[in-house]
Amino acid sequence: MDNVKEYKILRLNDEKNRNDTDIIVVEYPFTIFINDEEFVTLLCSPKSLKYLAIGFLHSEGIVNKKEDIANITIDKDNGHAYVYTKNKNILAKKLYGKRTITTGCGKGSIFYNVMDSFKSKSIKRNITVKKENILKLIRIFNKKSELFASTGGVHSCALCQEDKMILFEEDIGRHNALDKILGRALLDDIDLKDKMVLTSGRVSSEILIKIAKRQIPVLISRSAPTSLAVDIARELNITLIGFARGKKMNIYSNFSSLMS
């Protein structure tokens, strides 16, 4: 399945109206089954679905390490992921019935309690980031956002180290894009404690909590943070940077971690 579909539209402008075509991003219902129990339906982009399933379950605390997973199968035609865990009772406290989670631009993930953030361990391995490296990464990030360039309908997320981009994903949901990155990092045994995450979307408390749970020390966004995200970043010693566009950016926490 492609990430986009073409539609015939009527395009209006000041001069005249005309029939045209437009490229629309695909919204794809994706249901995750755990040990043959229906667990959740995510609304997402139909790409990197294995990473999304693992990343989501990892973020929700269903699996803590890749060794918890016995097997995973993706049925892309039907929009299903079948995940089998070594602990067959892993859902005893988590499965309260079928549920659908939005793309993350409104409600986001329903399992999180905001106070979970303060149970996360403060970042101990703080890293120094250079302004010139961030500006370089933002330029690379913008160029790689091809699906956004063609549709304007997705968020992007990247995992970086110093001035190098290691992983990149796009999705209609900013939470999904991040979970794809986290899922791939888990399966590929990538140490996240000296990495940075770039995101195109607003930084809410839920996004910040996902970062904190993985002990990632730096989060950079092209957009704005919420007040609770800033409070959590300061509480947990995470460097939070927002409005990173062109040659400008705002530092909201850990001011001393940024080098000119």
Order of alpha helices (4+ residues) and beta strands (2+ residues): beta-beta-beta-beta-alpha-beta-beta-beta-beta-alpha-alpha-beta-beta-alpha-beta-alpha-beta-alpha-beta-beta-beta
